[in-house]
Amino acid sequence: MKTNRGRVLTIAGVLLLVVAVVIVPRLTRSKGASGGGTGAPPVVTVAQVEQKDVALYSEWIGTLDGFVNADVRGQVTGYLQRQDYKEGDFVKAGELLFEIDPRPFQAALDQAQGQLAQATAQLANAEAVQRRTELDVNRYTPLAREQAASQQDLDNAVQNNLAAKATVATAQAQIKTAEAAVETAKLNLGFTRLIAPIDGIAGQAQLQVGALVTTNSTPVTTVSTVDPIKVYFTVSESEYLAFNRRFPTHTEREEQFKREPLDLILADGTTYGHPGHIYFADREVDETTGSIRIAGLFPNPGYILRPGGYGKVRAANRIAKDALLVPQRAVGELQGSYQVAVVDGENKVNMRKVTAGPRVGPMWIITDGLKPGDRVVAEGTQKVREGALVLPKPYQGPTAVTENTNKGTDN
């Protein structure tokens, strides 16, 4: 009995020893790992809050259009006989683009010139008759006074002379009519040559050779002046009024346009290399949208920009004085509120709520909650919590608001 009890005690002792040697250290290590012991503080990058004057920009959707768009239309009815230009090429004013079959119009001109010649001959004949009747009047007048000829003969001569003068006047009117017909025929013959009305880029032909052109047809093509090129965009009435209050005179506005020209962001996201300026504001505000149409004018050497294209027009609308700037990635958003992690002089974290303003390039304007010189966590915010000790390193990302990066949008 004693032997069995001793064996049981021996086995129990061995089991306790195994627990003490194997299991307890593992539990201790597990507890230490899950309990979050005091390891090294996390490394974060911090940026100092900057304070400076910043230009705030607004953007609007713009539509490109030619400075002048001249439609080339048929002014006579006829069949297109020839196309004399290459679509999309630059053409000079007066350059031949299309030709309508001129033969019917040449025939009409020849006929009008023949009618003019006939009217000219009739006038010459009428003038000869009038001179003869005038001689009769001159001959019968003294004879009738001396009673060598009857009064009836004189009256007949006078009437014949008046009739001859009327015939001359009619012939002269017929000549004017014939001359007008000749001029009209010449114009119509000239209209068979469809020429470029302006210097510019000639568009696609809307009618092909052999097509019938009428005065009611669509334009055969369009020529557009594209250097400079217009960009139309709309701004709200409040923006328009605010700008004009800041720059109430034409001179002040012109100076502002020179200081802050328009930028054009193209469809591929690149910024067009030639700044523009405001050309005009429309005469009225659109009642349905409460906006006003603005036209910007941009240089277009090489004719890269074409009518019908889209882009974003960007311009400075105001200056934020003494703005506090932090990198955008330093600002966290949670349920509509914003916060940043501020690192104090002892390298401890203070989670602080802030009021965020407009974004400016890679930076964010903070209107409340920070002061100049504060250090905020720019990278590593997911590693920190309130009161945590961190190891700060300088932030190397884009922070400076420069000429090329300060063009953000006003929220």
QUILIN-V916165 format. One record per residue. SS is DSSP state (A for helix, B for strand, O for the rest). PHI is phi as a letter, one per 40 degrees, with the letter a starting at -180 (* if undefined). Layout:
BEGIN
ss->SS phi->PHI
ss->SS phi->PHI
END
This chain:
BEGIN
ss->O phi->*
ss->A phi->c
ss->A phi->c
ss->A phi->c
ss->A phi->c
ss->A phi->c
ss->A phi->c
ss->A phi->c
ss->A phi->c
ss->A phi->c
ss->A phi->c
ss->A phi->c
ss->A phi->c
ss->A phi->c
ss->A phi->c
ss->A phi->c
ss->A phi->c
ss->A phi->c
ss->A phi->d
ss->A phi->c
ss->A phi->c
ss->A phi->b
ss->A phi->c
ss->A phi->d
ss->A phi->d
ss->A phi->c
ss->A phi->c
ss->A phi->c
ss->A phi->c
ss->A phi->c
ss->A phi->c
ss->A phi->c
ss->A phi->c
ss->A phi->c
ss->O phi->c
ss->O phi->g
ss->O phi->c
ss->O phi->c
ss->O phi->c
ss->O phi->c
ss->O phi->c
ss->B phi->c
ss->B phi->c
ss->B phi->b
ss->B phi->b
ss->B phi->b
ss->B phi->b
ss->B phi->c
ss->O phi->c
ss->B phi->c
ss->B phi->b
ss->B phi->a
ss->B phi->c
ss->B phi->b
ss->B phi->c
ss->B phi->c
ss->B phi->b
ss->B phi->b
ss->B phi->b
ss->B phi->b
ss->B phi->c
ss->B phi->b
ss->B phi->b
ss->B phi->c
ss->B phi->a
ss->B phi->c
ss->B phi->c
ss->B phi->b
ss->B phi->b
ss->B phi->b
ss->B phi->c
ss->B phi->b
ss->O phi->b
ss->O phi->c
ss->O phi->b
ss->O phi->b
ss->O phi->c
ss->B phi->a
ss->B phi->c
ss->B phi->c
ss->B phi->b
ss->B phi->a
ss->B phi->b
ss->O phi->b
ss->O phi->b
ss->O phi->c
ss->O phi->d
ss->O phi->g
ss->O phi->c
ss->B phi->c
ss->B phi->b
ss->O phi->c
ss->O phi->d
ss->O phi->g
ss->O phi->c
ss->B phi->c
ss->B phi->b
ss->B phi->b
ss->B phi->b
ss->B phi->c
ss->O phi->d
ss->O phi->c
ss->A phi->d
ss->A phi->c
ss->A phi->c
ss->A phi->c
ss->A phi->c
ss->A phi->c
ss->A phi->c
ss->A phi->c
ss->A phi->c
ss->A phi->c
ss->A phi->c
ss->A phi->c
ss->A phi->c
ss->A phi->c
ss->A phi->c
ss->A phi->c
ss->A phi->c
ss->A phi->c
ss->A phi->c
ss->A phi->c
ss->A phi->c
ss->A phi->c
ss->A phi->c
ss->A phi->c
ss->A phi->c
ss->A phi->c
ss->A phi->c
ss->A phi->c
ss->A phi->c
ss->A phi->c
ss->A phi->c
ss->A phi->c
ss->A phi->c
ss->A phi->c
ss->A phi->c
ss->A phi->c
ss->A phi->c
ss->A phi->c
ss->A phi->c
ss->A phi->c
ss->A phi->c
ss->A phi->c
ss->A phi->c
ss->O phi->c
ss->O phi->g
ss->O phi->c
ss->O phi->b
ss->O phi->c
ss->A phi->c
ss->A phi->c
ss->A phi->c
ss->A phi->c
ss->A phi->c
ss->A phi->c
ss->A phi->c
ss->A phi->c
ss->A phi->c
ss->A phi->c
ss->A phi->c
ss->A phi->c
ss->A phi->c
ss->A phi->c
ss->A phi->c
ss->A phi->c
ss->A phi->c
ss->A phi->c
ss->A phi->c
ss->A phi->c
ss->A phi->c
ss->A phi->c
ss->A phi->c
ss->A phi->c
ss->A phi->c
ss->A phi->c
ss->A phi->c
ss->A phi->c
ss->A phi->c
ss->A phi->c
ss->A phi->c
ss->A phi->c
ss->A phi->c
ss->A phi->c
ss->A phi->c
ss->A phi->c
ss->A phi->c
ss->A phi->c
ss->A phi->c
ss->A phi->c
ss->A phi->c
ss->O phi->c
ss->B phi->b
ss->B phi->c
ss->B phi->b
ss->O phi->c
ss->O phi->c
ss->O phi->a
ss->O phi->c
ss->B phi->i
ss->B phi->c
ss->B phi->c
ss->O phi->c
ss->O phi->c
ss->O phi->c
ss->O phi->c
ss->O phi->b
ss->O phi->b
ss->O phi->d
ss->O phi->g
ss->O phi->c
ss->B phi->c
ss->B phi->b
ss->O phi->b
ss->O phi->c
ss->O phi->b
ss->O phi->c
ss->O phi->c
ss->O phi->d
ss->O phi->c
ss->B phi->a
ss->B phi->b
ss->B phi->b
ss->B phi->b
ss->B phi->c
ss->B phi->b
ss->B phi->b
ss->B phi->c
ss->B phi->b
ss->B phi->c
ss->B phi->b
ss->B phi->c
ss->B phi->a
ss->B phi->b
ss->B phi->b
ss->B phi->c
ss->A phi->c
ss->A phi->c
ss->A phi->c
ss->A phi->c
ss->A phi->c
ss->A phi->c
ss->A phi->c
ss->A phi->c
ss->A phi->c
ss->A phi->c
ss->O phi->b
ss->O phi->c
ss->O phi->b
ss->A phi->c
ss->A phi->c
ss->A phi->c
ss->A phi->c
ss->A phi->c
ss->A phi->c
ss->A phi->c
ss->A phi->c
ss->A phi->c
ss->A phi->c
ss->O phi->b
ss->O phi->c
ss->B phi->c
ss->B phi->b
ss->B phi->b
ss->B phi->c
ss->O phi->c
ss->O phi->c
ss->O phi->c
ss->O phi->g
ss->O phi->c
ss->B phi->c
ss->O phi->c
ss->O phi->c
ss->O phi->b
ss->O phi->c
ss->B phi->b
ss->B phi->a
ss->B phi->c
ss->B phi->c
ss->B phi->a
ss->B phi->b
ss->B phi->c
ss->B phi->c
ss->B phi->a
ss->B phi->c
ss->B phi->c
ss->O phi->c
ss->O phi->c
ss->O phi->b
ss->O phi->g
ss->B phi->b
ss->B phi->b
ss->B phi->c
ss->B phi->b
ss->B phi->b
ss->B phi->c
ss->B phi->b
ss->B phi->b
ss->O phi->c
ss->O phi->a
ss->A phi->c
ss->A phi->g
ss->A phi->f
ss->O phi->c
ss->O phi->c
ss->O phi->b
ss->O phi->d
ss->O phi->g
ss->O phi->c
ss->B phi->b
ss->B phi->a
ss->B phi->b
ss->B phi->c
ss->B phi->b
ss->B phi->a
ss->B phi->c
ss->B phi->b
ss->B phi->a
ss->B phi->b
ss->B phi->c
ss->B phi->c
ss->B phi->f
ss->B phi->c
ss->B phi->c
ss->B phi->b
ss->B phi->b
ss->B phi->d
ss->A phi->d
ss->A phi->c
ss->A phi->c
ss->O phi->c
ss->B phi->b
ss->B phi->b
ss->B phi->a
ss->O phi->f
ss->O phi->g
ss->B phi->b
ss->B phi->b
ss->B phi->a
ss->B phi->b
ss->B phi->c
ss->B phi->c
ss->B phi->b
ss->O phi->c
ss->O phi->c
ss->O phi->c
ss->O phi->g
ss->B phi->b
ss->B phi->c
ss->B phi->b
ss->B phi->c
ss->B phi->b
ss->B phi->c
ss->B phi->b
ss->B phi->b
ss->B phi->c
ss->B phi->b
ss->B phi->c
ss->B phi->c
ss->B phi->b
ss->O phi->g
ss->O phi->c
ss->B phi->b
ss->B phi->b
ss->B phi->c
ss->B phi->b
ss->B phi->c
ss->B phi->a
ss->O phi->h
ss->O phi->b
ss->O phi->b
ss->O phi->d
ss->O phi->g
ss->O phi->d
ss->B phi->b
ss->B phi->b
ss->B phi->c
ss->B phi->c
ss->B phi->b
ss->O phi->h
ss->A phi->c
ss->A phi->c
ss->A phi->c
ss->O phi->b
ss->O phi->a
ss->O phi->d
ss->O phi->g
ss->O phi->c
ss->B phi->c
ss->B phi->b
ss->B phi->b
ss->B phi->c
ss->B phi->b
ss->B phi->c
ss->O phi->c
ss->O phi->b
ss->O phi->c
ss->O phi->c
ss->O phi->b
ss->O phi->c
ss->O phi->c
ss->O phi->b
ss->O phi->c
ss->O phi->c
ss->O phi->b
ss->O phi->c
ss->O phi->c
ss->O phi->c
ss->O phi->b
ss->O phi->c
ss->O phi->c
END
